Amino acid sequence: MGKYFGTDGFRGEANISLTVEHAFKIGRFLGWYYGRAHKGTDHKCRVAIGKDTRRSSYMFEDALSAGLTASGADVYLLHVTTTPSVAYVVRTEEDFDCGIMISASHNPYYDNGIKILNGRGEKLEESVIQEIERYLDGEMPEAPLAHREQIGCTTDYSAGRNRYIGYLITLATRSFKGKRIGLDCSNGSAFSIAKSVFDALGAKTYVINNEPDGTNINRDCGSTHIEVLQEYVKEHQLDVGFAYDGDADRCIAVDEQGNVVNGDLILYVCGKYMKEKGWLANDTVVTTVMSNFGLYKAFDAAGISYEKTAVGDKYVYENMQQNGHRLGGEQSGHIIFSKYASTGDGILTSLKVMEVLLETKQPLSKLCEDVHVYPQVLKNVRVDSKPEAQNDPDVQAEIRKVANLLGDNGRILVRESGTEPLIRVMVEAPTHEECEKYVDQVIAVLEYKGHVNK
């Protein structure tokens, strides 16, 4: 990870750690890099920009657009839309050089972020990110300004978002008629897309948290507050529910009984179905180190192989591309179907789960019952310095001690957040009490050594 960009873009509190000056300079660099510097003096760089519902997203949209057009790029505004829709537009239209999504995903409204996608709709290459960071730090000359007819312009491109909605609708294998489906749009990007898709497919759609006001994105709603949808599904006796995060690249489901179906369970349900249909390339699913022991045991029983990557859908996708795998994802709900998308896509994931329900004629609770999830406790610790806390010899010694105590009956994982100043401490063990005990032991050492920012 760099100084500014983590595993999912440049993220921070708006106008504090992520400013309009940063956005303007990123726009200046990208317009120059993908224009005259990268493809020759006559190339007109084209960039698609989407944003979520945060109040600050409009500010960053303007700053990025100003920087891009000043460097000679033409900008196509998708307005409020999802991250996967930006990836789709860039990927399916040959003349886009890159795409930008303005979002801090599941973070609170006062944070924001800049995610950059390459011309294939994939997370930007690390080599280009390093060049952007050098430019932000003044280690490169200022990009030349465009003049006269070379100056770029902005264009309303809501048609691109509408094309994406049409694409999603075409992916459904059956009508959803007669199905009672709940959607929690997290007062975020999904509000402009999800209901339209499910309504068009004939579902009886029940939508909550679909009235963004600029400050209520992710607030007590969406995939990070799944208990809201759980209660809603039970209260209204729905067949299934789907919750998204701020930019809708995640999906967490709720079965008809109100139980949470997280990313691990979605990978199992879809992976088993795809294997039975002969569609699971290499009979392999790509996971991250955060996936549960129970998932791997269920995969073993189903004859499904698996790979483990570092946390981040970026790394999952890289592994899928390198090895030709078709399904991968994270426990947090980033699920990638590489035949259909180049990023995690919450709404697409909902449609693929619905496909399994409709084709197998089984409720989601039944489809998940072969996965016996190990108790898991994950606690986030805010620290002054992630590297110093992570690499402290006493902290590492305590981690090794816990690992030895767990043996083959569990595991401990301590890692730095890629997007926030946090150390994440996770333990899986036979009982919840053991998980709590061992997580707290590691946190106690972090506190004793003075790493915790209270």
N, C-alpha and C positions, 0 to 999 in steps of 0.2 A: 504494500500500500504506500501511496505517496503522501506528501505533506497535505494536500488538499483532497485528493480523490481516494475514496475507500473502495470497498468491494461493489458498491452500487452508486457510484458517482460522487460528486462534490456535494456534501450535505452539512448543514449547520443552521444556527438560528439566523433568521432573516435580518439583515442589516447589522449583524454583530460579527459572526464568523463567516457568513456568506453574504456578500454585499452586491449592490448594483454595479460597483466598479469591477468586481470579479466577473459578473455576468457579461458586462460590456467587453472586457478584455478577452474572455473566452470566445465571444462572438467575433471579435476582431481577428483572433488567431484562426478560428475555423474557416471564416470566409476567405482569408488569405491562403491557408494551407490547402483547402480543397479547391481553391480557384487557381489563381495564377501560379502559386508556388508549386502546387502538386501536379497540375495537369496542363500547364502551359498558359501563355498569356491570353489566349482567346477563350479559355474555358470559363463559363458562367456557373459558378457554384450554386446549387439548389439545396435548400435545407427545409425540412418539415419540423414544425414546433408544436408540441401539445403541452397542456398544463392541467393540473388538478384544481381543486376548488379553493385552495388557500387564498387568503386576501393578498398575500405577497406574490402570488404567482403572476398576477397581471404586471406588477412592477418588473419582475425578472423577464417576463416575455418582452416587454418594451426594451429593456436594456440589451438583451441578447439580439433582438431584431436590429437595434441601432448599430451594435458592433458588427453584425454580419453584413448589413447593407453598406456600412461605411467601408468595408473591405471588398465590396463588389458582389456579395452574394444576394440571390433572390430568396426570400423567405415565404413559406407557405404555412399559414396559421390554421391549425386544426382546432384551435380553441380548447374548451374543456373536453378532455378525452382521456383514454387510458394509455398506459405505457405500451401494452401490446398492439394497440391500434396504430401508434406511431411506427412501431417496428414493422407492422404489416404494410403500411403505406410506403415506407422506404424500401422494403424488400420487394414489393410487387411492381414498383414503377422504376424503370431502369435509370432515369435521369436524376434521381436524388443522390447526392453525395453523402449525406448523413442525416440523422434525425436527432432531435433534442426533446426530452421530456422534463418538464419543470414539476418536481414533486419530491417530497420527503417520505413517500410511501406510508408507512404505519406510524410515523412520528407525529407529535402534536402539531397543531396548526401554526405555531410561531416558528417552527423549523421549516426549511425548504431545501430543495436540492436540484442539481442539474445532472441529469443522466444523458449521456451521449451514446448514440448508436451509429455504427458504421453503415455503409451503403447496402449491406446485406441484412440490416435490421438486427445485428448482433451487438453485444456490449463492445465498446470501443477497444481497439488493441492497446496493450500496455505501452507500446513504444510511442504511440501518439499522445497518450495521457502524460507521459514523461515530458514530451515536448511542450504540451500545454502548461504543465507546472513550471517549466523553465521560463516560459513566456510570462506567466503570472508573477514570477519572482524577478523579472527584469534582467534575466540572463541571456535574452535574445534581443536583437534590434526590434524597434516598433514595426509592426506590419504596415506596409505602405497603404495609404488611403486611396480609394478609387476616385476617379474624376470623371466629370461629364457623363457620357452615356454608359460608363462602366459602373457607376453607382447603382447599387441594388435597390429592390423595392419589395414591399410586402403584399401578399395576396391572401384574401379569404379562401381557405381551402376546406371548409366544412364538408365538401363533397367527398374528401378522402375518408373522413370518419364515417360517412354514410355507406361508403363502399365496404368498409370493415364490418359494419352491422350486417350488410347483405351477405358478406362472406360467412360470418358466424351462423346465420340462418341456414345456409346451404350445407353446413356440416352435420346437422341433425339427421338421423336415419329414420326417425318416426315422428309423428305428431305427438305433442304433449297434451292433447285434448283429454280432459278428465283428470289430469294431475294437478294437485294443489301444492304449489311451490312457493316457498318463502324466500325473499331476497333481502339481505341487509347490505345496503350500498355504502355504508360508512360515511354518509354525507360527503362522498368523494367522487372520483371520476366515473365510477360505474353508474351514477345517477343519470347520465346522459345516454346510456347504452343498454344496460341490462334488461330493464323492463320491456323495452321495445323488442328485444330478441325473444324473450319468453312469451310475450303476448302474441307475437307473430307466429310462434310455433303452437299456439292454441292452449297454452297453460292457463289455469286459474291462478294468476300471479298476485301474491301478497307482498307488498314492498314496505320496508321500514327504513328509517334513517336515509331518506331520499330528498331532503330539503336543505342543501348546503347554504350557509350564510357567510362563509369565509373564515369562520372561527370554530365551527363545530365538526370539522373533519376528524374522524377517528375518536371523537370524544364519547366515551362510554358506548361504543358501537363498533360494528364491523368485525373483522377476523381476529382482532386482538381483544375483543370483549364479547366472546362467543356466547356467554351466558344470556345475553339479551335475545339472541335468535333462538337459543334453546327453549326459553320460556315461551316465546312467540309460537314456535312450532307446536309445542304441547298444547298451548291455550287454544289455538285455532285448528288443531288436529290435521296438520299438514302432512303430506307424503314425504317431503324432504325440504331442507332449507340450505341456502348457500350464502356465506358471508364473505365480503371482499375487504381489501385494505384500501388506503387512500388513492392509489393509482391503479387498482384492480389487476395487479399481476399475481396476486395471491387469492386462494380460495380455501376456506375451511367449511366443511359440510356438517349438517346436523341430520341424523336419521329420524325416522317417523316416531321414535320413542323419546326423542329429545337428547340423544347421546351425541357427543362430539365425534366427528370423523375428520381427523387431522390429515396432514399431508402424507404421513406414513400409511395410514389406512386407505387413502385415495390411491396411492401407488400400488397397494396390494389389490384392491378391487379392480382397477383398470389393468394392472399387469397380468393378473390371473386370467381376466377376460380376453386380453390380447393374445396371451399364450394359447388359450383354448381355440382361438380363431386362426392361429398361425400368423399373427401380425406382430408379434413381439420379436423384433430383430435380435438374433443371437441369444434369444431366451434370457435376456439380461435387462435389469432395471438399474439405473444409476441413482445412488443415494448419497447423502453426506454423512459425515461422522456423527451428526446429531440424531440419526435415525435410531429407533428403538430396537433392542435385542429381539423383542417379540416379532417385529417385522421380518427379521432375518430368519428366524425359526419357521415362520409361516411360508416364506419364500422357499426354504429348503424342502418343506413338505410338499410344496406345489411344483417342485422341479425348476424353480426360477433362480438363475444366478444373479449376482449383484456386484456392483462396484461402489466404492466409497471415495468421496472427494472431500476437499475442504468445504467449509460452510460458504454458501453463496451460489445462487443459480448460475452465475457466470462460470464457475468451475464445473458445475454439473453439465452445462451445455458444451463446454470445451471437451469434456470427456465423451459426450455423446457424439460430437462431430468427429473426433479422432477415431472412434471405434465403431461408428455406424449404428449406435443404439437408438431406439425409437422413443423410449420413455425414461424420464428421470425427474427428480425433484427433491424437495426438502420437507421436513416435518412441519415447517411453518406455513406451508401451503403454496409455495412456488412449484408448480408442476409444469413440465415441458413435454409436449407432444411434438417431436421434431419434424414429423411429417407435415404438420399444420402450422407451426409457429417457431420463431427463433428465440422466444423469451417465455418466461412463465406467463400464463394468461388465465386469470381467474374465471372469466366468463366461459372461455373455451373449455376449461376444466369442468365446469358445471355441466356443460353440454355432453361431455364424454362420460361423466358419471351417470347422467340421465340415460345415455345410450345403453349402459350396462343394465340399469334398472329395467328399462323397457324391453330389451332383448332377452334378458334372463327371466323376466316376470317375477323378480324377487325384490323384497324391500331391502333398503340399504343395511339395516341392522343384521339381516341374514347374511348378506354378502361379506360383512366384516367379522363374523363370529369366529372364524378360524385364527384370527390374530389375538394372541393373549399378551397384552401390553404389560411390560415390566413397569413397576412404579418408577417415576422419574421426577426429580426435583431440580429445577433450574433457577438460580438466583443471580440477579445482575447487581454488580457492585460498582458504584461510581468511584473512579480513581483519578488521581492527579496525573499519573503517567502510566499508560497501559504497558509499554515495554518494561519499565522498571518494576512494576507490580508482578507482571508475568514471569520475569526472569530472576526475581529475588530468590537466592539459594534456599532460604528458609521456607518460602512458599513452595518451591519445587520439592523440597524434602517432605513437606506435609502431603503433597499430591502423591508422591511415591508411597508414602506410608498408607494412605487410604487405598491406593490401588492394590497393595499387598494384602490388606485386610479383606478387600472384596474378592480377590482371587478370580475364579472362573464364574462367580455368581453375580457379577455386576461390573460396572466400569465407572471411571471418573473422567470428565473432560473439562479442562479449564482453558479458555481461549479469550482472545481480545475481540470485542465487537468491531466489525468493519465499518460501522456508521456512527457510533456514539462513544463517549469516553467511559466505556464500561469493560469490566472483566466479567465474563459469564462462567459461572461455576455450576456444572451439571453432574449429577450422580444418578445412576440406575442401580437398583438393588432389589432383592426379593421383597422387602417391605418398605412402605413409605417412611416409617420411623428411621430406618437405617439411612435412607436417602437424606433426610433432614439432618441427621446427626453428622454425617460425613461432609455435607456441603457446609454446615456451620463451622466445622473444624477448620476448613480451609479459609473461610471468611474471617475467622478469629485471628488467624495468622496474618492475613492482609491488614486487619485493623491494628494488631499489635505492632506491626512493622511500619505503621504510619502511612500506608498507601491509600487508604479510603478517604475520599472527599465527602465530608458530611455537610 
